[in-house]
Amino acid sequence: MSEHGNAGIPGERGVIRAGNFELGYAIEGDGKPALVIGSAVYYPRTFSDRLRQELKLVFLDHGGHGRPSGAFEPSDYGLGTVLADVEAARRQLGLDEVVVIGHSGNGYLALEYAKAYPQRVSHVVMIATGPSLGPAHMRLAERYWEEAVCPERKAKLESDLRQLPADIQAAPERRFAAFCIRMGARSWYDHDYDATALWDGVGVNMPVVDHMWGTLFRDVDVAAGLCELDVPVFLALGRFDYLVPPYAAWDPYRDRFRDLTVRVFDRSGHTPQLEESGAFDDELLRWLAGRPAR
């Protein structure tokens, strides 16, 4: 496991208003701007200091980690609204064309943002994202777990999940973070890895998170509009990622991309940018250099 990123790296932090939320952001590093959608607290810990020497990493909350600035219904926070918030944040931060990066379910936001605002995006990076979170694909993930996993990893998950109800009772407003931590055996190449430190201080807006993960990410159609997307896409996957469908689930979609590069990291689970930061950085930077901006 690599060391957490942003140790001693100077940067800019702040909060901007977008739609119904105050969204935190953190800007670290030098180089071409790369907009990382998700949590401005969690994600800086997962990318290497080396990457900050090559890219200006702009970490941005979405509403699932932002603070509400007014009344809203989670069901009103649809995909178009999320993407409009990202675009508003890009403008307020003074960014021009960006590499857009999304990890896990946030990979859908990166891809859909590029479809909605292609003139603002030079490259798309999706990390540990399955083709969907719909029932058919999640059945593939469950079968992969049942057929490919050693007894020790399964026993670790059972033990951790027995502790989840107590975690939720103690802090119900952070049940998403508790769930992610207790799912470590499905998330990390080292199934004993404790991700608690990664989630320290990460704000979680549970009504929005429930809606995004339960409806928005479940129902997004990655195939829609792919044929028209003239932006190169880098898809990074972990061979030991049991949270999403196995990488072969992407096979029916590959030919719909104009320019898709897939890299599978052999000693990674759900977070290859941290688990194998050296290999991840090498592959990503080589890919970016080989596909200069239009």
C-alpha angles and dihedrals in degrees: 000000000000123000118266113267133242097047104160094346111142117226148146123269131183149124129263132189117242121166110311095345145073104224123202120221138186125195117199133165138015134272135048111003115256115189111211110197119207126051123001088207103043102041100052086064093058102052123076129249087234090062089054088061090060104033138036099235112207109191114199133186120226121206092278088068100025129093118252113244095188144002117301143153116238089226088062089062096088128162094269091052093050091050092047089054090052090050091048090051092049091054094046091050091053095239121156120189112356144187102239118213130190130176125206110334089356087069087076089057091052092051095043092046089056090051092049097042106023093157089063097050130073098174139006123218118191117185125194093345123147123212088258143339091230123128097263094052094042089054087058089052091051092049091049089052093049096045105035106037128096120236092247093059092047091049090051091053092049091050093048095046091054086065096048098086091056091048091052093046090052094050113009092171088065099045092123091058091044091051093050091050094048091048090064095120088061093041110048137053086225099055090197093060113124111215095186093112092055090059097045109127095358110146115227123196097199100193090054094041090051091051095045096048097034099045117000099050091036094056102037113120108216092184094061111103096358093124089060096045106105095184124104115247127207115199115194117191136177120228090216096048108126097168094078134034116285116272093257087070087078093062096095090053102046098088091052092067117084091211119011128163119187124195123183116200113214099207099040139092123187098332112047093161087069103026094051102014094158095054092039093052092047093052096043096046092045090051093048091049091051093052108047118193117275 
